[in-house]
Amino acid sequence: MADYNEQFYLVRRDILPEAMKKTMEAKALLERGKVESIFDAVHQVGLSRSAFYKYRDAVFPFQAMVKEQMITLFFHLEDRAGTLSKLLSTVAEAGCNILTIHQTIPLQGKANVTLSLNTTGLNTTIETLLQRLHKLDFVDRVEILSSGA
């Protein structure tokens, strides 16, 4: 389970481990459509897929984090009446504008929800928002899928 008290750091590229740098290169290839798959991206930059998956949700370009003010969150929820409404209310109370919502069909009492949010009006920190969301009794898991465009 993720630690929602995690902190973020601004680190110069030249001191990052090579695997993190190559992960960023692979992500850039994928985002720009220069490759068709993760396999192609990691092969092109000389990185293992396991290293890519280890770091892909942990390293982001600083410019994208600052400039875009958009975040995509993934949730694993219990399927109960009103859960999506409560989730969306919590996000709205934090000042986020919901751009997209995708919910899977519930299986075995669980559903996955992906939200893309504009955080321009966020009235707290991302870390605090994640803590609030994770404390909702129907949320099993919440993860940042991406930040930026």
N, CA, C and O atoms as a GROMACS GRO file, in nm:
protein
  596
    1MET      N    1   0.085  -0.118   0.000
    1MET     CA    2   0.000   0.000   0.000
    1MET      C    3   0.090   0.124   0.000
    1MET      O    4   0.192   0.126   0.068
    2ALA      N    5   0.053   0.225  -0.074
    2ALA     CA    6   0.132   0.347  -0.087
    2ALA      C    7   0.129   0.426   0.043
    2ALA      O    8   0.033   0.420   0.120
    3ASP      N    9   0.236   0.500   0.066
    3ASP     CA   10   0.247   0.588   0.183
    3ASP      C   11   0.200   0.726   0.141
    3ASP      O   12   0.267   0.792   0.061
    4TYR      N   13   0.086   0.772   0.196
    4TYR     CA   14   0.031   0.900   0.154
    4TYR      C   15   0.089   1.017   0.233
    4TYR      O   16   0.041   1.130   0.223
    5ASN      N   17   0.192   0.989   0.311
    5ASN     CA   18   0.268   1.095   0.375
    5ASN      C   19   0.398   1.119   0.298
    5ASN      O   20   0.489   1.185   0.348
    6GLU      N   21   0.406   1.065   0.177
    6GLU     CA   22   0.527   1.079   0.098
    6GLU      C   23   0.554   1.224   0.066
    6GLU      O   24   0.463   1.307   0.060
    7GLN      N   25   0.680   1.254   0.045
    7GLN     CA   26   0.721   1.390   0.010
    7GLN      C   27   0.782   1.387  -0.129
    7GLN      O   28   0.829   1.283  -0.175
    8PHE      N   29   0.781   1.502  -0.195
    8PHE     CA   30   0.837   1.512  -0.327
    8PHE      C   31   0.959   1.604  -0.322
    8PHE      O   32   0.964   1.698  -0.241
    9TYR      N   33   1.056   1.577  -0.408
    9TYR     CA   34   1.180   1.652  -0.411
    9TYR      C   35   1.210   1.696  -0.553
    9TYR      O   36   1.177   1.626  -0.649
   10LEU      N   37   1.272   1.810  -0.566
   10LEU     CA   38   1.321   1.858  -0.693
   10LEU      C   39   1.469   1.820  -0.698
   10LEU      O   40   1.548   1.864  -0.615
   11VAL      N   41   1.505   1.739  -0.797
   11VAL     CA   42   1.642   1.686  -0.806
   11VAL      C   43   1.697   1.715  -0.944
   11VAL      O   44   1.627   1.697  -1.044
   12ARG      N   45   1.823   1.758  -0.951
   12ARG     CA   46   1.888   1.782  -1.081
   12ARG      C   47   1.902   1.650  -1.156
   12ARG      O   48   1.931   1.546  -1.096
   13ARG      N   49   1.882   1.655  -1.287
   13ARG     CA   50   1.886   1.536  -1.372
   13ARG      C   51   2.021   1.465  -1.364
   13ARG      O   52   2.024   1.342  -1.366
   14ASP      N   53   2.130   1.537  -1.354
   14ASP     CA   54   2.262   1.474  -1.359
   14ASP      C   55   2.294   1.385  -1.239
   14ASP      O   56   2.388   1.307  -1.244
   15ILE      N   57   2.215   1.395  -1.132
   15ILE     CA   58   2.242   1.307  -1.018
   15ILE      C   59   2.142   1.192  -1.006
   15ILE      O   60   2.152   1.109  -0.916
   16LEU      N   61   2.046   1.188  -1.098
   16LEU     CA   62   1.950   1.077  -1.099
   16LEU      C   63   2.018   0.948  -1.146
   16LEU      O   64   2.109   0.952  -1.229
   17PRO      N   65   1.975   0.834  -1.093
   17PRO     CA   66   2.024   0.706  -1.145
   17PRO      C   67   1.988   0.693  -1.294
   17PRO      O   68   1.887   0.745  -1.339
   18GLU      N   69   2.071   0.622  -1.366
   18GLU     CA   70   2.052   0.605  -1.511
   18GLU      C   71   1.915   0.547  -1.544
   18GLU      O   72   1.855   0.586  -1.644
   19ALA      N   73   1.865   0.455  -1.463
   19ALA     CA   74   1.734   0.393  -1.490
   19ALA      C   75   1.622   0.497  -1.485
   19ALA      O   76   1.527   0.488  -1.562
   20MET      N   77   1.632   0.595  -1.395
   20MET     CA   78   1.529   0.700  -1.388
   20MET      C   79   1.536   0.790  -1.511
   20MET      O   80   1.433   0.828  -1.566
   21LYS      N   81   1.656   0.824  -1.554
   21LYS     CA   82   1.672   0.907  -1.674
   21LYS      C   83   1.614   0.835  -1.795
   21LYS      O   84   1.541   0.896  -1.875
   22LYS      N   85   1.645   0.708  -1.809
   22LYS     CA   86   1.596   0.631  -1.924
   22LYS      C   87   1.444   0.613  -1.917
   22LYS      O   88   1.377   0.608  -2.020
   23THR      N   89   1.390   0.603  -1.796
   23THR     CA   90   1.244   0.596  -1.780
   23THR      C   91   1.180   0.722  -1.834
   23THR      O   92   1.079   0.716  -1.904
   24MET      N   93   1.238   0.837  -1.802
   24MET     CA   94   1.185   0.965  -1.852
   24MET      C   95   1.193   0.970  -2.005
   24MET      O   96   1.101   1.017  -2.071
   25GLU      N   97   1.304   0.921  -2.061
   25GLU     CA   98   1.318   0.918  -2.207
   25GLU      C   99   1.212   0.828  -2.270
   25GLU      O  100   1.153   0.864  -2.371
   26ALA      N  101   1.190   0.712  -2.210
   26ALA     CA  102   1.089   0.619  -2.263
   26ALA      C  103   0.949   0.680  -2.254
   26ALA      O  104   0.871   0.668  -2.348
   27LYS      N  105   0.918   0.745  -2.141
   27LYS     CA  106   0.788   0.810  -2.127
   27LYS      C  107   0.769   0.920  -2.232
   27LYS      O  108   0.660   0.935  -2.288
   28ALA      N  109   0.874   0.994  -2.260
   28ALA     CA  110   0.867   1.100  -2.360
   28ALA      C  111   0.841   1.041  -2.499
   28ALA      O  112   0.762   1.096  -2.576
   29LEU      N  113   0.906   0.931  -2.532
   29LEU     CA  114   0.882   0.865  -2.661
   29LEU      C  115   0.736   0.822  -2.673
   29LEU      O  116   0.674   0.839  -2.778
   30LEU      N  117   0.684   0.765  -2.567
   30LEU     CA  118   0.545   0.720  -2.566
   30LEU      C  119   0.448   0.838  -2.579
   30LEU      O  120   0.353   0.831  -2.657
   31GLU      N  121   0.472   0.944  -2.503
   31GLU     CA  122   0.383   1.061  -2.505
   31GLU      C  123   0.381   1.130  -2.640
   31GLU      O  124   0.278   1.181  -2.683
   32ARG      N  125   0.497   1.132  -2.707
   32ARG     CA  126   0.506   1.198  -2.838
   32ARG      C  127   0.465   1.107  -2.953
   32ARG      O  128   0.463   1.150  -3.068
   33GLY      N  129   0.432   0.981  -2.923
   33GLY     CA  130   0.390   0.887  -3.026
   33GLY      C  131   0.503   0.840  -3.115
   33GLY      O  132   0.478   0.796  -3.227
   34LYS      N  133   0.626   0.849  -3.068
   34LYS     CA  134   0.743   0.807  -3.146
   34LYS      C  135   0.759   0.655  -3.147
   34LYS      O  136   0.828   0.600  -3.232
   35VAL      N  137   0.695   0.589  -3.052
   35VAL     CA  138   0.695   0.442  -3.044
   35VAL      C  139   0.552   0.398  -3.018
   35VAL      O  140   0.468   0.475  -2.974
   36GLU      N  141   0.526   0.271  -3.048
   36GLU     CA  142   0.389   0.222  -3.034
   36GLU      C  143   0.363   0.147  -2.905
   36GLU      O  144   0.248   0.123  -2.870
   37SER      N  145   0.468   0.109  -2.834
   37SER     CA  146   0.446   0.030  -2.713
   37SER      C  147   0.557   0.057  -2.611
   37SER      O  148   0.663   0.111  -2.642
   38ILE      N  149   0.528   0.017  -2.487
   38ILE     CA  150   0.629   0.027  -2.381
   38ILE      C  151   0.750  -0.057  -2.419
   38ILE      O  152   0.864  -0.016  -2.398
   39PHE      N  153   0.725  -0.175  -2.474
   39PHE     CA  154   0.836  -0.261  -2.517
   39PHE      C  155   0.928  -0.187  -2.613
   39PHE      O  156   1.050  -0.190  -2.596
   40ASP      N  157   0.871  -0.120  -2.713
   40ASP     CA  158   0.951  -0.046  -2.811
   40ASP      C  159   1.026   0.069  -2.744
   40ASP      O  160   1.143   0.093  -2.775
   41ALA      N  161   0.960   0.139  -2.653
   41ALA     CA  162   1.023   0.254  -2.587
   41ALA      C  163   1.142   0.211  -2.503
   41ALA      O  164   1.250   0.270  -2.512
   42VAL      N  165   1.124   0.108  -2.420
   42VAL     CA  166   1.236   0.066  -2.334
   42VAL      C  167   1.349   0.007  -2.416
   42VAL      O  168   1.466   0.023  -2.382
   43HIS      N  169   1.315  -0.063  -2.523
   43HIS     CA  170   1.418  -0.119  -2.611
   43HIS      C  171   1.501  -0.007  -2.674
   43HIS      O  172   1.623  -0.016  -2.682
   44GLN      N  173   1.432   0.098  -2.719
   44GLN     CA  174   1.502   0.208  -2.786
   44GLN      C  175   1.597   0.283  -2.692
   44GLN      O  176   1.703   0.326  -2.735
   45VAL      N  177   1.560   0.297  -2.564
   45VAL     CA  178   1.645   0.372  -2.471
   45VAL      C  179   1.740   0.281  -2.392
   45VAL      O  180   1.824   0.331  -2.316
   46GLY      N  181   1.728   0.149  -2.409
   46GLY     CA  182   1.817   0.056  -2.340
   46GLY      C  183   1.784   0.037  -2.193
   46GLY      O  184   1.871   0.045  -2.106
   47LEU      N  185   1.656   0.013  -2.165
   47LEU     CA  186   1.608  -0.001  -2.028
   47LEU      C  187   1.524  -0.127  -2.018
   47LEU      O  188   1.455  -0.164  -2.113
   48SER      N  189   1.529  -0.193  -1.904
   48SER     CA  190   1.443  -0.311  -1.884
   48SER      C  191   1.299  -0.265  -1.858
   48SER      O  192   1.276  -0.156  -1.806
   49ARG      N  193   1.204  -0.350  -1.894
   49ARG     CA  194   1.064  -0.316  -1.867
   49ARG      C  195   1.038  -0.309  -1.717
   49ARG      O  196   0.959  -0.226  -1.672
   50SER      N  197   1.104  -0.396  -1.640
   50SER     CA  198   1.081  -0.393  -1.495
   50SER      C  199   1.128  -0.261  -1.434
   50SER      O  200   1.062  -0.209  -1.344
   51ALA      N  201   1.238  -0.206  -1.482
   51ALA     CA  202   1.285  -0.076  -1.432
   51ALA      C  203   1.188   0.034  -1.474
   51ALA      O  204   1.158   0.124  -1.395
   52PHE      N  205   1.138   0.025  -1.596
   52PHE     CA  206   1.041   0.124  -1.642
   52PHE      C  207   0.918   0.123  -1.552
   52PHE      O  208   0.873   0.229  -1.507
   53TYR      N  209   0.863   0.005  -1.525
   53TYR     CA  210   0.743  -0.004  -1.441
   53TYR      C  211   0.771   0.040  -1.297
   53TYR      O  212   0.682   0.092  -1.229
   54LYS      N  213   0.893   0.019  -1.253
   54LYS     CA  214   0.930   0.060  -1.116
   54LYS      C  215   0.926   0.212  -1.102
   54LYS      O  216   0.880   0.263  -1.001
   55TYR      N  217   0.974   0.283  -1.204
   55TYR     CA  218   0.991   0.428  -1.193
   55TYR      C  219   0.887   0.512  -1.267
   55TYR      O  220   0.880   0.633  -1.244
   56ARG      N  221   0.806   0.453  -1.354
   56ARG     CA  222   0.720   0.534  -1.441
   56ARG      C  223   0.623   0.625  -1.366
   56ARG      O  224   0.593   0.734  -1.413
   57ASP      N  225   0.575   0.583  -1.250
   57ASP     CA  226   0.481   0.664  -1.175
   57ASP      C  227   0.549   0.744  -1.065
   57ASP      O  228   0.482   0.804  -0.980
   58ALA      N  229   0.683   0.745  -1.066
   58ALA     CA  230   0.756   0.814  -0.960
   58ALA      C  231   0.842   0.929  -1.010
   58ALA      O  232   0.883   1.014  -0.931
   59VAL      N  233   0.870   0.935  -1.140
   59VAL     CA  234   0.952   1.044  -1.193
   59VAL      C  235   0.874   1.120  -1.299
   59VAL      O  236   0.812   1.061  -1.387
   60PHE      N  237   0.879   1.253  -1.288
   60PHE     CA  238   0.806   1.340  -1.379
   60PHE      C  239   0.894   1.459  -1.413
   60PHE      O  240   0.972   1.504  -1.329
   61PRO      N  241   0.883   1.512  -1.535
   61PRO     CA  242   0.957   1.633  -1.566
   61PRO      C  243   0.901   1.751  -1.488
   61PRO      O  244   0.779   1.768  -1.479
   62PHE      N  245   0.987   1.831  -1.433
   62PHE     CA  246   0.946   1.945  -1.351
   62PHE      C  247   0.855   2.039  -1.429
   62PHE      O  248   0.755   2.087  -1.375
   63GLN      N  249   0.888   2.066  -1.555
   63GLN     CA  250   0.809   2.160  -1.634
   63GLN      C  251   0.665   2.112  -1.648
   63GLN      O  252   0.572   2.193  -1.640
   64ALA      N  253   0.645   1.983  -1.667
   64ALA     CA  254   0.509   1.931  -1.682
   64ALA      C  255   0.431   1.945  -1.552
   64ALA      O  256   0.312   1.975  -1.554
   65MET      N  257   0.496   1.922  -1.441
   65MET     CA  258   0.428   1.931  -1.312
   65MET      C  259   0.384   2.075  -1.284
   65MET      O  260   0.276   2.098  -1.230
   66VAL      N  261   0.466   2.171  -1.320
   66VAL     CA  262   0.436   2.311  -1.292
   66VAL      C  263   0.342   2.369  -1.395
   66VAL      O  264   0.245   2.437  -1.359
   67LYS      N  265   0.367   2.344  -1.522
   67LYS     CA  266   0.296   2.409  -1.631
   67LYS      C  267   0.153   2.360  -1.648
   67LYS      O  268   0.063   2.442  -1.671
   68GLU      N  269   0.130   2.233  -1.639
   68GLU     CA  270   0.003   2.178  -1.681
   68GLU      C  271  -0.107   2.176  -1.576
   68GLU      O  272  -0.224   2.189  -1.613
   69GLN      N  273  -0.078   2.160  -1.451
   69GLN     CA  274  -0.178   2.159  -1.346
   69GLN      C  275  -0.293   2.062  -1.375
   69GLN      O  276  -0.410   2.093  -1.353
   70MET      N  277  -0.256   1.945  -1.425
   70MET     CA  278  -0.353   1.840  -1.450
   70MET      C  279  -0.298   1.711  -1.391
   70MET      O  280  -0.178   1.686  -1.396
   71ILE      N  281  -0.387   1.631  -1.334
   71ILE     CA  282  -0.344   1.506  -1.273
   71ILE      C  283  -0.448   1.398  -1.303
   71ILE      O  284  -0.568   1.426  -1.310
   72THR      N  285  -0.402   1.277  -1.320
   72THR     CA  286  -0.491   1.164  -1.341
   72THR      C  287  -0.473   1.068  -1.224
   72THR      O  288  -0.362   1.024  -1.195
   73LEU      N  289  -0.584   1.036  -1.159
   73LEU     CA  290  -0.582   0.948  -1.042
   73LEU      C  291  -0.656   0.819  -1.072
   73LEU      O  292  -0.758   0.819  -1.142
   74PHE      N  293  -0.604   0.708  -1.019
   74PHE     CA  294  -0.667   0.577  -1.031
   74PHE      C  295  -0.716   0.534  -0.895
   74PHE      O  296  -0.644   0.546  -0.796
   75PHE      N  297  -0.839   0.483  -0.888
   75PHE     CA  298  -0.898   0.436  -0.763
   75PHE      C  299  -0.946   0.293  -0.778
   75PHE      O  300  -0.997   0.254  -0.883
   76HIS      N  301  -0.929   0.216  -0.673
   76HIS     CA  302  -0.990   0.083  -0.661
   76HIS      C  303  -1.090   0.097  -0.547
   76HIS      O  304  -1.051   0.117  -0.432
   77LEU      N  305  -1.220   0.085  -0.580
   77LEU     CA  306  -1.327   0.117  -0.485
   77LEU      C  307  -1.415  -0.004  -0.457
   77LEU      O  308  -1.429  -0.094  -0.539
   78GLU      N  309  -1.472  -0.003  -0.338
   78GLU     CA  310  -1.579  -0.097  -0.308
   78GLU      C  311  -1.704  -0.051  -0.382
   78GLU      O  312  -1.730   0.069  -0.389
   79ASP      N  313  -1.779  -0.143  -0.438
   79ASP     CA  314  -1.900  -0.110  -0.511
   79ASP      C  315  -2.017  -0.101  -0.414
   79ASP      O  316  -2.080  -0.201  -0.380
   80ARG      N  317  -2.044   0.023  -0.370
   80ARG     CA  318  -2.157   0.049  -0.280
   80ARG      C  319  -2.230   0.171  -0.332
   80ARG      O  320  -2.171   0.254  -0.402
   81ALA      N  321  -2.356   0.182  -0.300
   81ALA     CA  322  -2.436   0.297  -0.344
   81ALA      C  323  -2.375   0.428  -0.293
   81ALA      O  324  -2.343   0.441  -0.175
   82GLY      N  325  -2.359   0.522  -0.383
   82GLY     CA  326  -2.313   0.656  -0.345
   82GLY      C  327  -2.163   0.675  -0.340
   82GLY      O  328  -2.116   0.785  -0.310
   83THR      N  329  -2.084   0.569  -0.368
   83THR     CA  330  -1.939   0.586  -0.356
   83THR      C  331  -1.882   0.684  -0.457
   83THR      O  332  -1.799   0.768  -0.422
   84LEU      N  333  -1.926   0.675  -0.582
   84LEU     CA  334  -1.874   0.767  -0.683
   84LEU      C  335  -1.912   0.911  -0.649
   84LEU      O  336  -1.831   1.002  -0.665
   85SER      N  337  -2.034   0.931  -0.603
   85SER     CA  338  -2.080   1.064  -0.565
   85SER      C  339  -1.994   1.122  -0.451
   85SER      O  340  -1.954   1.238  -0.456
   86LYS      N  341  -1.967   1.040  -0.350
   86LYS     CA  342  -1.883   1.086  -0.238
   86LYS      C  343  -1.740   1.115  -0.283
   86LYS      O  344  -1.679   1.212  -0.237
   87LEU      N  345  -1.688   1.032  -0.371
   87LEU     CA  346  -1.554   1.053  -0.424
   87LEU      C  347  -1.546   1.186  -0.499
   87LEU      O  348  -1.455   1.265  -0.477
   88LEU      N  349  -1.643   1.208  -0.587
   88LEU     CA  350  -1.645   1.332  -0.666
   88LEU      C  351  -1.665   1.454  -0.577
   88LEU      O  352  -1.606   1.559  -0.603
   89SER      N  353  -1.745   1.443  -0.473
   89SER     CA  354  -1.765   1.554  -0.380
   89SER      C  355  -1.636   1.590  -0.308
   89SER      O  356  -1.605   1.707  -0.290
   90THR      N  357  -1.561   1.489  -0.267
   90THR     CA  358  -1.433   1.513  -0.198
   90THR      C  359  -1.335   1.586  -0.290
   90THR      O  360  -1.265   1.677  -0.247
   91VAL      N  361  -1.331   1.543  -0.416
   91VAL     CA  362  -1.244   1.607  -0.515
   91VAL      C  363  -1.287   1.751  -0.538
   91VAL      O  364  -1.204   1.841  -0.544
   92ALA      N  365  -1.417   1.774  -0.552
   92ALA     CA  366  -1.470   1.909  -0.576
   92ALA      C  367  -1.444   2.000  -0.456
   92ALA      O  368  -1.410   2.117  -0.474
   93GLU      N  369  -1.460   1.948  -0.334
   93GLU     CA  370  -1.436   2.027  -0.213
   93GLU      C  371  -1.290   2.073  -0.205
   93GLU      O  372  -1.261   2.176  -0.145
   94ALA      N  373  -1.200   1.996  -0.265
   94ALA     CA  374  -1.058   2.034  -0.266
   94ALA      C  375  -1.028   2.139  -0.374
   94ALA      O  376  -0.916   2.187  -0.384
   95GLY      N  377  -1.129   2.174  -0.454
   95GLY     CA  378  -1.112   2.278  -0.555
   95GLY      C  379  -1.071   2.228  -0.692
   95GLY      O  380  -1.035   2.308  -0.778
   96CYS      N  381  -1.075   2.099  -0.714
   96CYS     CA  382  -1.038   2.043  -0.845
   96CYS      C  383  -1.159   2.043  -0.938
   96CYS      O  384  -1.273   2.025  -0.895
   97ASN      N  385  -1.131   2.063  -1.066
   97ASN     CA  386  -1.233   2.052  -1.170
   97ASN      C  387  -1.216   1.916  -1.236
   97ASN      O  388  -1.107   1.883  -1.282
   98ILE      N  389  -1.321   1.837  -1.241
   98ILE     CA  390  -1.315   1.703  -1.298
   98ILE      C  391  -1.327   1.714  -1.450
   98ILE      O  392  -1.426   1.767  -1.502
   99LEU      N  393  -1.224   1.664  -1.520
   99LEU     CA  394  -1.222   1.671  -1.666
   99LEU      C  395  -1.280   1.545  -1.730
   99LEU      O  396  -1.360   1.553  -1.822
  100THR      N  397  -1.239   1.428  -1.679
  100THR     CA  398  -1.292   1.302  -1.730
  100THR      C  399  -1.312   1.204  -1.616
  100THR      O  400  -1.245   1.210  -1.513
  101ILE      N  401  -1.407   1.112  -1.637
  101ILE     CA  402  -1.434   1.004  -1.542
  101ILE      C  403  -1.446   0.875  -1.622
  101ILE      O  404  -1.517   0.870  -1.723
  102HIS      N  405  -1.378   0.772  -1.578
  102HIS     CA  406  -1.395   0.640  -1.638
  102HIS      C  407  -1.412   0.540  -1.525
  102HIS      O  408  -1.328   0.532  -1.435
  103GLN      N  409  -1.521   0.463  -1.530
  103GLN     CA  410  -1.545   0.362  -1.428
  103GLN      C  411  -1.566   0.228  -1.496
  103GLN      O  412  -1.640   0.218  -1.594
  104THR      N  413  -1.501   0.124  -1.444
  104THR     CA  414  -1.521  -0.010  -1.496
  104THR      C  415  -1.648  -0.070  -1.437
  104THR      O  416  -1.699  -0.021  -1.336
  105ILE      N  417  -1.698  -0.173  -1.498
  105ILE     CA  418  -1.812  -0.247  -1.444
  105ILE      C  419  -1.763  -0.319  -1.319
  105ILE      O  420  -1.658  -0.384  -1.323
  106PRO      N  421  -1.835  -0.308  -1.209
  106PRO     CA  422  -1.790  -0.374  -1.085
  106PRO      C  423  -1.784  -0.526  -1.100
  106PRO      O  424  -1.873  -0.589  -1.155
  107LEU      N  425  -1.675  -0.582  -1.049
  107LEU     CA  426  -1.656  -0.726  -1.044
  107LEU      C  427  -1.623  -0.765  -0.902
  107LEU      O  428  -1.535  -0.704  -0.839
  108GLN      N  429  -1.690  -0.863  -0.850
  108GLN     CA  430  -1.668  -0.913  -0.715
  108GLN      C  431  -1.672  -0.800  -0.612
  108GLN      O  432  -1.593  -0.799  -0.517
  109GLY      N  433  -1.765  -0.706  -0.631
  109GLY     CA  434  -1.784  -0.598  -0.535
  109GLY      C  435  -1.682  -0.486  -0.540
  109GLY      O  436  -1.677  -0.402  -0.450
  110LYS      N  437  -1.599  -0.484  -0.645
  110LYS     CA  438  -1.496  -0.381  -0.660
  110LYS      C  439  -1.506  -0.317  -0.798
  110LYS      O  440  -1.544  -0.383  -0.894
  111ALA      N  441  -1.471  -0.189  -0.808
  111ALA     CA  442  -1.469  -0.119  -0.936
  111ALA      C  443  -1.346  -0.030  -0.942
  111ALA      O  444  -1.296   0.017  -0.840
  112ASN      N  445  -1.298  -0.008  -1.063
  112ASN     CA  446  -1.186   0.083  -1.085
  112ASN      C  447  -1.241   0.212  -1.145
  112ASN      O  448  -1.326   0.210  -1.233
  113VAL      N  449  -1.190   0.324  -1.095
  113VAL     CA  450  -1.230   0.455  -1.145
  113VAL      C  451  -1.103   0.534  -1.175
  113VAL      O  452  -1.009   0.535  -1.096
  114THR      N  453  -1.102   0.600  -1.290
  114THR     CA  454  -0.992   0.689  -1.327
  114THR      C  455  -1.050   0.828  -1.344
  114THR      O  456  -1.147   0.847  -1.418
  115LEU      N  457  -0.991   0.926  -1.275
  115LEU     CA  458  -1.034   1.065  -1.284
  115LEU      C  459  -0.920   1.150  -1.338
  115LEU      O  460  -0.807   1.140  -1.290
  116SER      N  461  -0.948   1.233  -1.436
  116SER     CA  462  -0.853   1.336  -1.479
  116SER      C  463  -0.903   1.468  -1.422
  116SER      O  464  -1.019   1.505  -1.441
  117LEU      N  465  -0.814   1.538  -1.353
  117LEU     CA  466  -0.852   1.658  -1.281
  117LEU      C  467  -0.768   1.778  -1.323
  117LEU      O  468  -0.648   1.766  -1.347
  118ASN      N  469  -0.833   1.893  -1.331
  118ASN     CA  470  -0.762   2.020  -1.344
  118ASN      C  471  -0.743   2.070  -1.202
  118ASN      O  472  -0.841   2.092  -1.130
  119THR      N  473  -0.618   2.088  -1.160
  119THR     CA  474  -0.589   2.125  -1.022
  119THR      C  475  -0.560   2.274  -1.005
  119THR      O  476  -0.505   2.316  -0.903
  120THR      N  477  -0.596   2.354  -1.104
  120THR     CA  478  -0.570   2.498  -1.097
  120THR      C  479  -0.629   2.559  -0.970
  120THR      O  480  -0.566   2.644  -0.907
  121GLY      N  481  -0.749   2.518  -0.932
  121GLY     CA  482  -0.815   2.574  -0.814
  121GLY      C  483  -0.792   2.495  -0.685
  121GLY      O  484  -0.860   2.519  -0.586
  122LEU      N  485  -0.698   2.402  -0.687
  122LEU     CA  486  -0.672   2.318  -0.570
  122LEU      C  487  -0.644   2.404  -0.448
  122LEU      O  488  -0.557   2.491  -0.452
  123ASN      N  489  -0.718   2.381  -0.338
  123ASN     CA  490  -0.704   2.462  -0.218
  123ASN      C  491  -0.625   2.391  -0.108
  123ASN      O  492  -0.629   2.432   0.008
  124THR      N  493  -0.553   2.286  -0.146
  124THR     CA  494  -0.469   2.210  -0.053
  124THR      C  495  -0.353   2.154  -0.134
  124THR      O  496  -0.337   2.189  -0.251
  125THR      N  497  -0.272   2.068  -0.075
  125THR     CA  498  -0.165   2.004  -0.151
  125THR      C  499  -0.216   1.874  -0.211
  125THR      O  500  -0.315   1.817  -0.165
  126ILE      N  501  -0.149   1.827  -0.314
  126ILE     CA  502  -0.183   1.697  -0.373
  126ILE      C  503  -0.173   1.588  -0.267
  126ILE      O  504  -0.258   1.499  -0.261
  127GLU      N  505  -0.068   1.594  -0.184
  127GLU     CA  506  -0.049   1.492  -0.080
  127GLU      C  507  -0.168   1.488   0.016
  127GLU      O  508  -0.215   1.381   0.053
  128THR      N  509  -0.215   1.606   0.057
  128THR     CA  510  -0.330   1.612   0.149
  128THR      C  511  -0.456   1.560   0.080
  128THR      O  512  -0.535   1.488   0.142
  129LEU      N  513  -0.476   1.595  -0.046
  129LEU     CA  514  -0.591   1.543  -0.120
  129LEU      C  515  -0.585   1.390  -0.126
  129LEU      O  516  -0.686   1.324  -0.103
  130LEU      N  517  -0.468   1.336  -0.156
  130LEU     CA  518  -0.454   1.190  -0.162
  130LEU      C  519  -0.484   1.126  -0.026
  130LEU      O  520  -0.547   1.021  -0.020
  131GLN      N  521  -0.439   1.190   0.081
  131GLN     CA  522  -0.469   1.138   0.215
  131GLN      C  523  -0.619   1.137   0.241
  131GLN      O  524  -0.673   1.038   0.291
  132ARG      N  525  -0.687   1.247   0.206
  132ARG     CA  526  -0.832   1.255   0.226
  132ARG      C  527  -0.905   1.147   0.147
  132ARG      O  528  -0.996   1.081   0.198
  133LEU      N  529  -0.863   1.129   0.022
  133LEU     CA  530  -0.927   1.030  -0.064
  133LEU      C  531  -0.904   0.889  -0.010
  133LEU      O  532  -0.996   0.806  -0.010
  134HIS      N  533  -0.784   0.862   0.034
  134HIS     CA  534  -0.753   0.728   0.084
  134HIS      C  535  -0.827   0.697   0.213
  134HIS      O  536  -0.855   0.581   0.243
  135LYS      N  537  -0.859   0.800   0.291
  135LYS     CA  538  -0.931   0.779   0.418
  135LYS      C  539  -1.079   0.748   0.398
  135LYS      O  540  -1.145   0.702   0.491
  136LEU      N  541  -1.132   0.771   0.278
  136LEU     CA  542  -1.272   0.736   0.251
  136LEU      C  543  -1.285   0.585   0.268
  136LEU      O  544  -1.206   0.509   0.213
  137ASP      N  545  -1.385   0.542   0.344
  137ASP     CA  546  -1.394   0.400   0.383
  137ASP      C  547  -1.414   0.304   0.267
  137ASP      O  548  -1.391   0.185   0.282
  138PHE      N  549  -1.457   0.353   0.152
  138PHE     CA  550  -1.480   0.266   0.037
  138PHE      C  551  -1.362   0.264  -0.060
  138PHE      O  552  -1.366   0.191  -0.160
  139VAL      N  553  -1.258   0.342  -0.034
  139VAL     CA  554  -1.141   0.347  -0.122
  139VAL      C  555  -1.038   0.246  -0.074
  139VAL      O  556  -0.984   0.256   0.036
  140ASP      N  557  -1.012   0.147  -0.160
  140ASP     CA  558  -0.909   0.048  -0.128
  140ASP      C  559  -0.770   0.098  -0.168
  140ASP      O  560  -0.671   0.072  -0.101
  141ARG      N  561  -0.766   0.171  -0.280
  141ARG     CA  562  -0.637   0.217  -0.332
  141ARG      C  563  -0.658   0.342  -0.415
  141ARG      O  564  -0.757   0.355  -0.487
  142VAL      N  565  -0.562   0.435  -0.405
  142VAL     CA  566  -0.560   0.553  -0.493
  142VAL      C  567  -0.415   0.574  -0.535
  142VAL      O  568  -0.323   0.568  -0.453
  143GLU      N  569  -0.395   0.600  -0.664
  143GLU     CA  570  -0.261   0.619  -0.718
  143GLU      C  571  -0.262   0.734  -0.817
  143GLU      O  572  -0.363   0.761  -0.883
  144ILE      N  573  -0.148   0.802  -0.828
  144ILE     CA  574  -0.130   0.903  -0.933
  144ILE      C  575  -0.085   0.828  -1.058
  144ILE      O  576   0.019   0.763  -1.058
  145LEU      N  577  -0.165   0.837  -1.164
  145LEU     CA  578  -0.126   0.776  -1.290
  145LEU      C  579  -0.038   0.869  -1.372
  145LEU      O  580   0.058   0.825  -1.435
  146SER      N  581  -0.072   0.997  -1.371
  146SER     CA  582   0.009   1.093  -1.445
  146SER      C  583  -0.017   1.234  -1.397
  146SER      O  584  -0.120   1.264  -1.337
  147SER      N  585   0.080   1.317  -1.424
  147SER     CA  586   0.067   1.461  -1.401
  147SER      C  587   0.110   1.528  -1.530
  147SER      O  588   0.204   1.482  -1.595
  148GLY      N  589   0.043   1.633  -1.569
  148GLY     CA  590   0.075   1.702  -1.692
  148GLY      C  591  -0.017   1.659  -1.804
  148GLY      O  592  -0.113   1.586  -1.782
  149ALA      N  593   0.014   1.705  -1.924
  149ALA     CA  594  -0.072   1.674  -2.039
  149ALA      C  595  -0.050   1.534  -2.089
  149ALA      O  596  -0.114   1.492  -2.185
   0.00000   0.00000   0.00000
